[in-house]
Amino acid sequence: MKILLISDAWQPQINGVVRTLENTRVELAAMGHEVLVIGPDRFHSVPMPGYREIPIALRPAGRLARLIESYGPTCIHVATEGPLGMAARRWCLRHEVSFTSSYHTRFPEYLRVRAPVPTGWTYRWLRRFHAAATKTLVRSRTQMKLLAAHGFSNLGVWPGGVDIHLFRPRRERVLDLPRPIALYAGRVAPEKSLEAFLSVDFPGSKVVVGDGPARNTLQKRFPGAHFLGYQHGEALARHIASSDVFVFPSRTDTLGLVMLEAMACGVPVAAFPVPGPADLVLHGVSGCLDNDLAAAMQGALELDRSDCRVFASEFSWRRCTQTFLDQLQPANIHPSNIPDPLAAANA
């Protein structure tokens, strides 16, 4: 099949959505499918306000339409609800073409953290956006139940995966700091609730791997923590594997692939018992979930690291991609649905 993935989140961005799409593309190609990803890198763009590392495509409709029509996809998946996602949705509706969509982030809650926008308003808009898709894929069963309660329909689960060859236990320790070491990796932004982690009274060292709009403020507030910036690939895996507990303080993430990466490295997770962590962490085995984050961190330190590795090994990208593939729908693009631009110009 010729599969088209359209996403406002794409390289060189660093986040769970991009990692999911990257690995999905690799696995689909290995399974014999042709895959094209259309991201903001193909368009004129501006930095997203408050997140300068995220480019926003400017007026993408015309070029996007030409890219879709020249590719002639068998299936179309709209991965995000940004400018590219909205333009793709409009094109599909205009030409009566079927598409699937996905819901990766709890955007209403993210927005509410940063601005006084009622979550009900945002959910209403998102519900309308996804109602046009033949199926909307979400990251977990908990998220599916939450969205169904908000009136979403035609939902399916597209779980996360982990590269267990890259993320693995390692003998060498790249972090030469007092132990135990508690580490967070990801975007450093208000919705990640990093204050909950950094303010915990912890006997060892606290490490933050990543960057984002809240970094400067947090570094000033918590000078005892170690902020290392973004790490990639092998460097990221080595840093995670060097820690003793991985802390995931977010209350708004839909999944949190980095937790799987930590568990694959043999590092137990400490998190709040909320959607995302509750769908990935096996409490008392691969991590600890507690409304008292300090208690969760202490409990995680007492777990067997080998159990974390065994648990994470069940989440392969091949299995994740097969689940995605099983839920795609034919685009049903017919030449009669798309007007001939030359004919229109000569009419």
Buried (B, 14 or more C-beta within 10 A) or exposed (E): BBBBBBBBBBEEBBBBBBBBBBBBBBBBEEEEBEBBBBBBEBBEBEEBEEBEBBBBBEEBBEBBBEBBBEBEBBBBBBBBBBBBBBBBBBBBEEBEBBBBBBBBBBBBBBBBEEEEEEBEEBBBEBBEBBEBBBBBBBBBEBBBEBBEEEEBEEBBBBBBBBBBEEBBEBEEBBBEBEBBBBBBBBBBBBBBBBBBBBBBEBEBBBBBBBBBBBBEEBBEEBEEBBBBEBBEEEEBBBBBBBBBBBBBBBBBBBBBBBBBBBBBBBBBBBBBBBBBBBBBBBBBBBBBBBEEBBEBBBBBBEBEBEBBBBBBEEBBBEEBBBBBBEBBBEBEBEEEEBEEEEEEEEE
